[in-house]
Amino acid sequence: MISEERITTHSEGRPKKPVKRDIVKGVRFTKAEFYVVKQKAAKAGIGISSFIRQMAINAKIKPLLDEEERQFVRQLVGIANNLNQLTKKGHQQGFLTAVLMFEKYKNYIDELLQKLKR
C-alpha cells in the first residue's frame, strides 16, 4: 500500500511587503539634535525613522541665497570696500570730499537694500 502524502505550502512569517526598503543610510546626530528629533517624532506620533524619512522627502528647505541675492551681496561687499577707501581719503584729504562721495554710495546702498527686501 502506497501512502499519499499531502503537501501543503505554508507561508512562514509575515507576508512580503510590496515595496522593500533595501537601501540603508546612516545619519549622525549630536545628543541635543537627537533629542529634538526624538521629541518631534513623538509629538507626531510616529517612529524616528519614519519621521526622518518624511522630513527628508516632504520638507521644504529655503536656500540661503538665490543668484540675484548673491549679486546684491557682492555689490554690497564692493561698496563696503569703497567706504573703507572713503574713510581713508577723509582722514588724508579732509572729510568734505569724503562726505560728498559717501552720500552717493549711501543712496546706492538704499536702492540695493530695497531690491533685496522684495
Secondary structure, 3 states (H helix, E strand, C coil): CCCCCCCCCCCCCCCCCCCCCCCCCCCCCCHHHHHHHHHHHHHHCCCHHHHHHHHHHHCCCCCCCCHHHHHHHHHHHHHHHHHHHHHHHHHHHCHHHHHHHHHHHHHHHHHHHHHHHC
